[in-house]
Amino acid sequence: MDTETDLLARAPAMGRALRIAVASGKGGVGKTWFAITLAQALAQGGRRVLLFDGDLGLANIDIQLGLMPALDLGAVLAGRVSLAESIQPYADGGFAILPGRSGSGALAALAPARLDGLMAELGRVPQDLLLLDLGAGLDAHTRRMAAWADILLVLATDEPTSLTDAYAVLKLHAGDRGATPAEARVVINQASGVAAGQRTFATLARACTQFLGRAPALAGVVRRDDHVRDAIRRQTPLLTRHPGCMAAQDVRRIAEGLDV
């Protein structure tokens, strides 16, 4: 990956928004749900948060929230509107959203320079936090946006394939960014309990230590909770529909632990 661009600056510039990217090696681990819930938790903590749907081919934040946006990232890249004009407040969550466009091959095929320009424009938006919901997997766009972030949160579950793919994300991120352990952190999702989640993380951490020479930090464990499925089915944020449930408490703790 090219590293000469200023987009890969390692430290947050004075006065600019902190960039947090949420990634996973494979789909189906709850990445988009977690990004939405984390955005709401951070907003409830008094931060101005913009949630950007960075899955350039399979965007679905709008679907999970039951929205039908008139403007999206596709309109921005087509030159019909500015990026600022496409940002939409989401009052029910207390944060703003820049929706993507699901199934758009044109977005998935963006040239690296065009993507860099988009990220530079995104970085000028007046917010406290930019939260990027990245596409699952290891494609070049996902890696480029992950390297642009200040903090990368990698979601994994206790499934062996999820752990293997999470390790691959961490390995490539370290190479793309020259990342220190503090820049990449792991979230164990859908755990049967906190102790079980910590054991799952320990398995991943051992592999990282053995083969990469260092392990990422554990950002937190989100316990398996049927309230999550209900909130997704109702297309309502978890912290709105079930604010006191276990998973809601876990995501709030992760938000507080980010110390942003």
Number of C-alpha atoms within 10 A of each C-alpha: 13 8 13 8 10 10 17 19 15 16 9 12 9 7 9 15 22 20 20 24 25 26 33 31 24 21 16 12 20 16 25 25 21 23 25 26 22 25 30 27 26 24 20 17 13 10 17 18 26 28 26 24 27 26 25 25 17 19 22 22 26 19 14 17 20 14 13 10 16 9 19 22 24 19 17 17 17 11 10 12 15 14 19 14 13 20 20 18 14 15 8 12 21 18 22 21 24 24 27 26 25 19 14 14 12 14 20 18 12 14 12 14 10 11 17 20 13 15 15 14 13 18 18 11 16 15 18 19 22 26 26 26 30 25 26 22 17 19 10 12 22 22 20 23 24 27 27 26 26 21 21 24 25 24 28 34 23 20 10 12 13 19 23 15 21 23 22 17 23 26 15 16 20 17 12 18 20 12 20 11 13 14 20 25 20 25 26 25 24 19 21 14 13 16 12 15 23 17 15 21 23 14 12 21 19 14 16 18 12 10 11 15 9 14 22 21 16 20 22 24 29 26 23 16 15 11 17 24 13 15 19 17 12 14 17 19 24 28 24 14 17 17 14 11 16 16 26 25 17 18 28 22 17 19 22 14 11 13 6 11
